[in-house]
């Protein structure tokens, strides 16, 4: 798997359970090997195979559990 790390950003992170929900949802996607949410900055770092999971898939997965996110430069 040739992986890449995509950085997303969410301004809706208000509690530790938000972090767990997002990380669990993203890592459940086929092609995602790691997801780490940085509570203080709102950054979501996702390591994935871009041939199997596109950025829009990551954004849709976050939206499915009630949060919004957007791609971030860093």
C-alpha positions as CSV (number, residue, x, y, z in Angstrom):
1,X,0.0,0.0,0.0
2,X,1.5,3.3,-1.1
3,X,0.2,5.6,1.6
4,X,-0.1,9.3,2.0
5,X,-1.1,11.5,5.0
6,X,-4.0,13.9,4.5
7,X,-4.6,16.7,7.0
8,X,-8.2,17.7,7.7
9,X,-9.4,20.4,10.0
10,X,-12.6,20.6,12.1
11,X,-13.7,23.4,14.4
12,X,-16.3,21.3,16.0
13,X,-14.2,19.2,18.4
14,X,-15.5,19.9,21.9
15,X,-14.8,16.7,23.9
16,X,-12.6,13.6,24.1
17,X,-15.5,11.4,22.8
18,X,-15.5,13.5,19.6
19,X,-11.9,12.5,19.0
20,X,-12.6,8.8,19.6
21,X,-15.7,8.8,17.3
22,X,-13.8,10.4,14.5
23,X,-10.7,8.2,14.8
24,X,-12.8,5.1,15.0
25,X,-14.9,6.0,12.0
26,X,-11.9,6.9,9.8
27,X,-9.9,3.8,10.7
28,X,-12.9,1.7,9.8
29,X,-12.6,2.7,6.2
30,X,-10.9,0.2,3.9
31,X,-7.6,1.8,3.0
32,X,-7.1,3.9,6.1
33,X,-4.2,2.7,8.2
34,X,-4.2,5.5,10.9
35,X,-6.2,8.5,12.0
36,X,-5.1,10.9,14.7
37,X,-7.1,13.8,16.0
38,X,-5.3,16.7,17.5
39,X,-7.9,18.2,19.9
40,X,-6.1,21.5,20.6
41,X,-5.6,22.4,16.9
42,X,-8.6,20.7,15.4
43,X,-6.3,18.8,13.0
44,X,-7.2,15.3,11.8
45,X,-4.2,13.4,10.4
46,X,-5.2,10.5,8.2
47,X,-2.7,8.0,6.7
48,X,-4.4,6.2,3.8
49,X,-4.0,4.6,0.4
50,X,-5.1,7.3,-2.0
51,X,-5.9,4.7,-4.6
52,X,-8.6,3.2,-2.2
53,X,-9.7,6.2,-0.2
54,X,-10.0,9.7,-1.5
55,X,-10.2,12.9,0.5
56,X,-13.9,13.2,-0.2
57,X,-14.4,9.7,1.3
58,X,-12.6,11.0,4.5
59,X,-14.8,14.1,4.6
60,X,-18.0,12.1,4.0
61,X,-17.1,9.6,6.8
62,X,-16.6,12.5,9.3
63,X,-19.9,14.0,8.1
64,X,-21.7,10.7,8.6
65,X,-21.1,10.9,12.3
66,X,-22.2,14.5,12.6
67,X,-19.1,16.6,12.3
68,X,-17.8,18.8,9.6
69,X,-14.2,18.9,8.3
70,X,-12.3,20.4,5.5
71,X,-9.0,19.8,3.9
72,X,-6.2,21.7,5.5
73,X,-2.7,22.7,4.2
74,X,-1.1,21.9,7.6
